[in-house]
Every structure is written in C-alpha cells, then in structure tokens.
C-alpha cells in the first residue's frame, strides 16, 4: 500500500521497513500493520487534536506534569505552542503508561519506539497469527466469561499496584490474543495517587467489565469488585495476588442520636437568646 505521510519519518530512520495495511481507524488514532525486519508490528498514528472525537477532559489531565517550565506556562495560557505541547504530553502519556505497565507485567502490547507522533509496538495476534479481535466482537460461554473477567480484574489490580488507572477500560479497548485478553489504548491513563478522579475512574473501569461479562454470566452483575479494590489500595493492602471477594460492605459509623438531639437543643437555645437580646435592645 502507499505509505502514509506520517509514517515516512519511520521509514527514513529505518525504524520500519514497509507498511503492510491499515488495521483500524479509531477516535484518537489510526493503526497500521508494518514490517520491521522479520517481525510484524503495528504503528499507532495519533490524530491531530482537531480531528479527534475524544476530548482531553480535565478529569484525565489533572495533575499531569511537564518538566519544561516554558511548556507548562504555554499550556496554561492555551497558546498555539501550548496546545502543541499539550498534544505531545497527551500522546506521551500512553507511551509512558505502556512502558511502566509492561515492566510491571501487565498484559499490554510491548512498546518499541515513539517517533514524531507515532507509537511503534507489538502486534497482538490470535491463535492463527492474525490481528487479535476486540472483546466486543466475541461471544463467550459462562465459563469463558468468568475466566476472562477474573483475568482482567487481576490486570486492573496489577495496574493499580503500578500506580496507574486505565480510565477508559471497556470491551472496546481489550484485545483477545492467543493466550488471553490484552489491554490497549492508554492515552487517558491517570496516576492513581495524583488524580482526584482516580477512584471513580477505577470503579467505572471495573463496572464496565462487570456489565459486559455479565451478559454471559449474569451472576457477575451482583459483584462489587471496584470499591473493594480501591478500598484495599487506599489502605495500603493491595497486592497483585490479593484475594478478592467481589463484595464490599461500606462501614457506616452508628449515629449518636443523643448528640444530634443535644445539638438541636443548643441551636434552639442560641436562637432564643438571640431573640431576647434583640427584644431588650429594642
């Protein structure tokens, strides 16, 4: 096929040898199958911000840092240079997350290089050596659904132990390779300790898994792994091999009714005293 313009720098640098075909076009990027010597890999070409449907919501970018103070000021002002820097930071967030998670043993595509807005990484394949399908394109038996659900919960836990929350996890960004699910699409990944929305995002990610696999194994719909996982994380008790139950009991402190009534009486007394002072002053 004709080489896309954005991939020419990788050819010129010898990072890829040829472009085989376009694999997909999504809301934030186009992905191509490429050859690198004897290996077949994929190249993710990020779309410009003006051509993407996914918005860099403040919930995702909260607390993301840039080491360059000039870039940080420009990003804050929203200048043209600042928007370019923000776009670069958005793209590099996925690269950083992939390297971080791959090192932690999370099931993500292995990253190889990032060059001029193009991420070169492993091509996830099925048992036939073809590009792996997305989770939402498949059907499962109840047993298979339960197995994949547990595998992905374990990956969510491993990600959180590495300090990362995916933030947009669903059946649309999970591939089913020859040896199980692989998590993809991480530009919106957030730092678990540095983002105030991380807990809500983690719970939503886990709820998406529950609701999807619950179509095939309805008993999963009654589980509450998200809050259980986050509670363990908050208490410093989360480990990659943590035993999960799928249950979460919110511990509510007993109401001290006497204290409440005393507070009401005190407020009434204070109001009566205020009225008396006003009457005497008049």
Beta strands, then each sheet from edge to edge (+ up, - down):
strand 1: 18-25
strand 2: 29-36
strand 3: 39-46
strand 4: 111-115
strand 5: 118-122
strand 6: 133-134
strand 7: 164-165
strand 8: 174-177
strand 9: 180-183
strand 10: 190-191
sheet 1: 1+ 2- 3+ 5- 4+
sheet 2: 6+ 8- 9+
sheet 3: 7+ 10-
end
